[in-house]
Amino acid sequence: RDEALRRRLSDALWAQDPPAFLANGMADEAGADRQPILIGETCERTNDATMTLLADGEWREDAAAFERAILLFDDTATDAARDLWRHFAGRDDIERRFFKQDERGRWKLAG
């Protein structure tokens, strides 16, 4: 929900060298429906996306409408993420997986 964070994410995605480069745009700007990656405050499916990534550690129920929703969180949000994990345990429409970065920055399935 933080505009400064959204801009930093966009800048970081544009700054990568191929093959890590990821074209993106802001969800509230012209041409958003043509962008492969949208960065926005809400979980609107402007570009017919099938996946959403919540980079601020806050779950939004709208994210459950996507085929895949990824919630990123830091150490300060661990308790909230654990509560959310337990909340999803009773939902048949959500498959839970937990990934953690290893010492080299690679994402590994945890547990």
N, C-alpha and C positions, 0 to 999 in steps of 0.2 A: 504493500500500500504506500510505500515511501517512494516518492518521485525520484529523489536523488539515487536511491538504490536501483530503480529501474534504468536510469540513465547510465549508471556505472556498469550494469549488466550488459546493456546494449553496446557500450563502448568496448567492453572486454570481448564480446563476441565478434565485433567488427575488426578488432586489432589482431586476431589470430592469423598466423600464416597458414596457407593451404598445407595439408588437408584439414586442419582443425577449424578453419574459417567457417562461421555460421552467419549467413545473411539474416537480418531481422529488422523489425520495425515496431513502432509503438502502436498499440491497439487503437488509440484515439486519433491517429493521423490518417490522412488520405492514403488510399491504396492498401489499407490494412488487410483486406480480403485476399490480396495477392502475395502477402509475405509468408514465407515458410515458417518463420518463428515470430510470434507476437509477444510483446512485453506489455502487460497492462495491469491495471489495478484490480480488475474483476476476472472471472473465469468465463467470459463470453466466448463462444465458438465462432468468432467472426470469419475465420479462414477455414472452417470445417475441420479443425484440428481433432485428433483422436487422443492426444496426450496433453496434460498440463503439468507444469512444474511450479510449485509454490516455494519461492526462494526466501520468503521472510519468516518461515517457521510457523505460520498461522494457517490452520486448516479452514477451508471454506466449503460448506456442504455442496455448493455448485460443482466442485471438482469431482464429485462422485459420478457425475453424468458422463465423464470421459472414460474411454476404454482403459486408460492408465493415468494415474495421478501420482506425482512424486512430491513428497514433502521434504524439503531440506531444512535442517535445524542445527543450531550450534549447541554447545554445552549448556548455555543458559536456558534453553528450551527443552532439555531432556525430560524433565518431569511432565511437562505438558504433552510431549510426544508419547511418553509411556501411558498417560491417561487416554490419549487418543487410540493407541494400540489396543488397550483393553476395551474401549468403547466399540471398536470395529470387530472384536472377537465374536459378537453376537449377530453380525450382519452377513447374510448369505450372498449379498451382491458385491462384497469386497473381499479380494484375496490379499492378505497381508504378507509383505516381505520386508526385511530390514537389511540394509546394506551399510557397510562402514568402510571408511578409507583406511588402507594399510599404511605402513610407514613410507611407502613410495608414492602415495597419493592415488593408488588404484582402488576402485570400488569392489568390495568382496561381499558376497552374501554372508550375513552373520547368523549365527544360531544353528 
